[in-house]
């Protein structure tokens, strides 16, 4: 007999794919930006320049924002995730463009690097492969963000998974077996059901001499000094 695995539901799969793609893109981007994007070859050898140095810190900031957005997406509802997904998709595209273009470092930076390594002289610049890796990380994060925008409406809100279900009506609080069965069903026996109040209006108190429930209420005592005529 075939059984359906709840974890294999399409909604769960798309949520996992989106979150994993964004997280993998952010982490891969942080790793790639710390690696040499350019090599400065000079008389004394070669000096690597990381993506963080050549981009002025931009290549480090973009994946850091992706990582922060991934953490925020874990706590938002469907509407918040769709809005956040648009922003993360734009940031992912920015990472891809930054990695593909791979702008060479500023001439002043190269000159300073060469002077520190070989006291000046001729030098050449060679581009490494880590800029392309950074671009792949951006594409991966953008794909996950687009998937979030398209499918977040069908994902359950994370906070609802921790809501406590009310105690079913008729539960015997003194029966341990009944309490365990309630917990197995996902209900919380410590939470009482919300029962609406009795709609029957309450009759106002009867005045003196009026009948209530078949009995006659004696009239109230008159104040002192007042005698019936």
C-alpha positions in Angstrom: 0.0 0.0 0.0 1.5 3.3 -1.1 1.6 6.1 1.5 2.0 9.8 0.7 4.9 11.4 2.4 3.7 14.8 3.8 7.2 16.2 3.3 7.0 15.5 -0.4 4.1 17.9 -0.9 4.7 20.3 -3.8 4.1 23.3 -1.5 6.8 22.1 0.9 9.2 21.4 -1.9 9.0 24.8 -3.4 9.5 26.4 0.0 12.6 24.3 0.6 14.0 25.0 -2.9 13.5 28.8 -2.5 15.1 29.0 0.9 18.0 26.7 0.0 18.7 28.6 -3.2 18.7 32.0 -1.4 20.9 30.7 1.4 23.3 28.9 -0.9 23.6 32.0 -3.1 24.3 34.2 -0.1 26.9 31.9 1.4 28.6 31.2 -1.9 28.7 35.0 -2.6 30.4 35.6 0.8 33.0 33.0 0.0 33.6 34.2 -3.5 34.0 37.8 -2.6 36.9 37.0 -0.2 38.8 35.1 -3.0 41.1 36.8 -5.5 39.2 38.2 -8.5 42.3 39.8 -10.0 46.1 38.9 -10.0 48.6 41.7 -10.2 51.8 40.2 -11.8 55.0 42.2 -11.2 58.8 41.7 -11.0 58.5 40.0 -7.6 55.7 37.6 -8.5 52.0 38.2 -8.2 49.7 39.8 -5.7 46.0 38.7 -5.5 43.2 41.3 -5.1 40.0 40.0 -3.6 36.5 40.9 -4.8 35.9 42.9 -1.6 39.0 45.1 -2.4 38.4 45.5 -6.1 34.6 46.4 -5.7 35.1 48.7 -2.8 33.1 46.5 -0.5 30.0 46.2 -2.7 30.6 42.5 -3.4 30.6 41.8 0.3 27.6 43.9 1.1 25.3 42.3 -1.4 25.5 38.7 -0.2 25.3 39.9 3.4 22.0 41.5 2.6 20.8 38.3 1.0 21.6 36.4 4.1 19.8 38.9 6.3 16.8 38.7 3.9 16.8 34.9 4.1 16.6 35.1 7.9 13.8 37.6 7.7 11.8 35.5 5.2 11.6 32.7 7.9 9.4 34.9 10.1 7.2 36.7 7.5 3.8 35.9 6.2 2.9 35.3 2.5 2.6 39.0 1.6 5.8 40.0 3.4 7.6 37.1 1.7 6.5 38.3 -1.8 7.6 41.8 -1.2 10.9 40.6 0.3 11.3 38.2 -2.6 11.2 41.1 -5.1 14.0 42.9 -3.2 16.1 39.8 -2.9 15.7 39.1 -6.6 17.0 42.5 -7.5 20.0 42.0 -5.1 20.7 38.7 -6.7 20.7 40.3 -10.2 23.0 42.9 -8.8 25.4 40.2 -7.6 25.3 38.5 -11.0 26.0 41.8 -12.9 28.9 42.6 -10.5 30.4 39.2 -11.0 30.0 39.2 -14.8 31.4 42.7 -15.3 34.2 42.1 -12.9 35.4 45.7 -13.1 39.2 45.8 -12.7 40.6 47.5 -9.6 41.4 51.2 -9.6 44.8 52.2 -11.1 45.8 53.8 -7.8 45.1 50.6 -6.0 47.2 48.6 -8.5 50.1 51.0 -8.3 50.1 51.0 -4.5 50.1 47.2 -4.5 53.0 47.0 -7.0 55.0 49.5 -5.1 54.5 47.6 -1.8 55.5 44.3 -3.4 58.3 45.2 -5.8 59.0 48.9 -5.4 57.4 49.8 -8.7 58.0 48.6 -12.2 56.0 47.0 -14.9 52.9 44.9 -14.0 50.0 43.2 -15.6 46.5 42.3 -14.5 44.9 38.9 -14.9 41.3 38.2 -14.0 40.6 35.1 -11.9 37.5 32.8 -11.9 36.0 33.8 -8.6 34.2 36.7 -10.1 32.2 34.3 -12.3 31.5 32.2 -9.2 30.1 35.3 -7.6 27.9 35.8 -10.6 26.6 32.2 -10.3 25.8 32.9 -6.6 23.7 35.9 -7.6 21.8 33.9 -10.2 21.1 31.2 -7.7 19.8 33.6 -5.1 17.7 35.5 -7.7 16.1 32.2 -8.8 15.2 31.4 -5.2 13.7 34.8 -4.7 11.6 34.6 -7.8 10.3 31.3 -6.7 9.4 32.9 -3.4 7.5 35.6 -5.1 5.5 33.2 -7.2 4.7 30.6 -4.6 4.8 32.3 -1.2 1.0 32.7 -1.2 0.6 28.9 -0.9 3.1 28.6 1.9 1.9 28.4 5.5 3.0 31.1 7.8 5.6 30.0 10.2 3.9 31.4 13.3 0.8 29.3 12.6 2.8 26.1 13.1 3.2 26.9 16.8 -0.4 28.0 17.5 -2.0 25.8 20.2 -5.3 24.1 19.3 -8.1 24.4 21.9 -9.1 21.6 24.2 -11.7 19.5 22.5 -15.2 19.5 24.0 -15.9 16.7 26.4 -12.2 15.9 27.2 -11.8 14.2 30.6 -8.9 16.1 32.3 -8.6 13.3 34.8 -8.0 10.6 32.2 -4.3 10.4 31.2 -5.0 8.4 28.1 -7.4 11.0 26.8 -4.9 13.7 27.4 -2.2 11.8 25.5 -4.6 11.2 22.5 -5.3 14.9 22.5 -1.6 15.8 22.3 -1.1 13.3 19.5 -3.8 15.0 17.5 -1.9 18.4 17.9 -4.4 19.9 20.4 -3.4 21.5 23.7 -5.5 20.2 26.6 -4.5 23.3 28.7 -6.3 25.7 26.3 -10.0 25.9 26.7 -12.3 26.3 23.8 -13.8 29.7 23.1 -17.4 29.3 24.0 -19.8 32.1 23.2 -21.7 33.6 26.2 -25.3 32.7 26.9 -27.4 35.0 24.7 -30.3 34.9 27.2 -30.8 38.4 28.6 -30.7 38.9 32.3 -33.9 40.2 33.7 -33.6 43.4 35.7 -34.3 43.2 39.4 -38.0 43.5 40.3 -39.3 46.6 42.0 -41.2 46.5 45.2 -44.5 44.7 45.0 -43.9 43.1 41.7 -43.9 39.4 41.2 -40.7 37.4 40.4 -40.9 33.7 39.7 -44.3 33.3 41.3 -43.4 35.1 44.5 -44.4 38.6 45.7 -41.6 40.9 46.7 -42.5 43.0 49.7 -42.5 46.8 49.1 -39.5 48.7 50.2 -39.6 50.5 53.6 -40.6 54.1 53.4 -38.4 56.7 54.8 -38.9 57.9 58.4 -41.2 60.8 59.1 -43.4 59.9 56.1 -46.8 58.4 56.9 -49.4 57.1 54.5 -52.4 59.4 54.2 
